[in-house]
Amino acid sequence: MSENLTEQSAIRQIYTAFEGGDVPAVIGALAPEVLWTEAEGFPHGGTYTGPDAVLHNVLMPLAAEWERFTVLPQEFVAEAGTVIVLGDYRGTWKATGKSFSAPFVHVWKLRDGKVTMFRQHTDTAMVQQAMH
């Protein structure tokens, strides 16, 4: 199997784990030095370093603040240690009961089978509308 297909498969497994609520598998895919960037304007926007920071500042708040938050990847493009994923978010902000749907682009970088960098790009205005 080519390196690009292996990397793409590793990222697909993260989305499958996330959708199934398997947080330990998601965290286990991250390198100790991972840099995880949530878009400014998205809840908890900013850059977090390390799996614990991602768990406590991104994944746990997502579960607590959103109802039926889904990440629907549709297209994967892999090249030399980078996987780009295009898809859609959907969810309902618990505090307002308002739902949203927005496209995303995720950029993942891997080294030795572990995620070293994640960067989120999305229409944060759509998310903000659901939150207010």
C-alpha positions as CSV (number, residue, x, y, z in Angstrom):
1,M,0.0,0.0,0.0
2,S,1.3,3.4,-0.9
3,E,2.2,5.8,1.9
4,N,-0.6,8.2,0.9
5,L,-3.2,5.5,1.1
6,T,-1.9,4.5,4.6
7,E,-2.1,8.1,5.8
8,Q,-5.6,8.5,4.3
9,S,-6.6,5.3,6.1
10,A,-5.2,6.5,9.4
11,I,-7.3,9.7,9.1
12,R,-10.4,7.8,8.1
13,Q,-10.1,5.8,11.2
14,I,-10.0,8.9,13.3
15,Y,-13.3,10.1,11.8
16,T,-14.8,6.6,12.4
17,A,-13.7,6.7,16.0
18,F,-15.0,10.2,16.5
19,E,-18.4,9.3,15.0
20,G,-18.6,6.2,17.2
21,G,-17.7,8.2,20.4
22,D,-14.4,6.3,20.8
23,V,-12.5,9.3,22.3
24,P,-9.5,7.1,23.5
25,A,-8.9,6.0,19.8
26,V,-9.0,9.6,18.7
27,I,-6.6,10.7,21.4
28,G,-4.4,7.7,20.8
29,A,-3.9,8.8,17.1
30,L,-2.3,12.0,18.2
31,A,1.5,12.5,18.6
32,P,2.6,13.9,22.0
33,E,3.6,17.2,20.3
34,V,0.4,17.5,18.2
35,L,-0.6,21.1,17.4
36,W,-4.4,21.2,17.1
37,T,-6.0,24.4,15.7
38,E,-9.7,25.2,16.0
39,A,-10.8,28.1,13.8
40,E,-11.2,31.5,15.5
41,G,-14.9,32.0,15.9
42,F,-15.5,28.3,16.5
43,P,-16.3,27.4,20.1
44,H,-12.9,27.1,21.9
45,G,-11.0,28.5,18.9
46,G,-7.2,28.5,19.2
47,T,-4.2,26.2,19.1
48,Y,-3.7,23.5,21.6
49,T,-0.5,21.4,22.1
50,G,-0.6,17.8,23.1
51,P,-3.4,15.2,23.3
52,D,-4.5,16.2,26.8
53,A,-5.1,19.8,25.7
54,V,-7.1,18.5,22.7
55,L,-9.2,16.3,25.0
56,H,-10.0,19.0,27.6
57,N,-10.3,22.0,25.3
58,V,-11.9,20.5,22.2
59,L,-13.4,17.0,22.5
60,M,-14.9,17.2,26.0
61,P,-16.5,20.6,25.4
62,L,-18.0,19.4,22.0
63,A,-19.7,16.5,23.9
64,A,-20.9,18.8,26.6
65,E,-22.2,21.7,24.6
66,W,-23.6,20.1,21.4
67,E,-26.3,17.7,20.7
68,R,-25.8,15.3,17.8
69,F,-22.6,17.1,16.7
70,T,-21.5,15.2,13.6
71,V,-18.5,15.4,11.3
72,L,-19.3,14.1,7.9
73,P,-16.1,13.7,5.8
74,Q,-16.8,13.4,2.1
75,E,-13.4,13.7,0.2
76,F,-9.9,12.8,1.2
77,V,-6.8,14.1,-0.6
78,A,-3.4,12.7,0.6
79,E,0.1,13.8,-0.4
80,A,3.5,13.4,1.3
81,G,2.4,13.3,5.0
82,T,-0.6,15.6,4.6
83,V,-4.2,14.6,4.3
84,I,-6.9,17.2,3.4
85,V,-10.5,16.3,4.2
86,L,-13.5,18.1,2.9
87,G,-16.9,17.6,4.5
88,D,-19.7,19.0,6.6
89,Y,-20.5,19.7,10.2
90,R,-23.9,19.4,11.7
91,G,-25.1,19.9,15.2
92,T,-27.4,21.6,17.7
93,W,-26.1,24.0,20.4
94,K,-27.7,22.7,23.6
95,A,-28.0,26.2,25.2
96,T,-30.1,27.6,22.4
97,G,-31.6,24.5,20.7
98,K,-30.5,26.0,17.3
99,S,-29.0,23.8,14.7
100,F,-26.3,24.5,12.1
101,S,-24.7,22.9,9.1
102,A,-21.5,24.2,7.6
103,P,-18.8,22.9,5.3
104,F,-15.3,22.3,6.6
105,V,-11.8,21.7,5.3
106,H,-9.5,19.8,7.7
107,V,-5.7,19.7,7.2
108,W,-3.9,16.9,8.9
109,K,-0.2,16.2,9.0
110,L,1.3,12.9,10.1
111,R,4.7,11.5,11.0
112,D,5.3,7.8,11.8
113,G,1.5,7.1,11.7
114,K,0.7,9.8,14.3
115,V,-1.1,13.1,13.8
116,T,1.4,16.0,14.4
117,M,-0.9,18.8,13.2
118,F,-4.6,19.5,12.7
119,R,-6.0,22.7,11.3
120,Q,-9.7,23.4,11.0
121,H,-11.3,25.7,8.3
122,T,-15.0,26.3,8.4
123,D,-17.8,28.9,8.2
124,T,-17.8,30.0,11.8
125,A,-20.6,32.5,11.2
126,M,-22.9,29.5,10.7
127,V,-21.8,28.1,14.0
128,Q,-22.1,31.4,15.8
129,Q,-25.8,31.7,14.6
130,A,-26.6,28.4,16.3
131,M,-24.9,29.6,19.5
132,H,-26.8,32.9,19.8
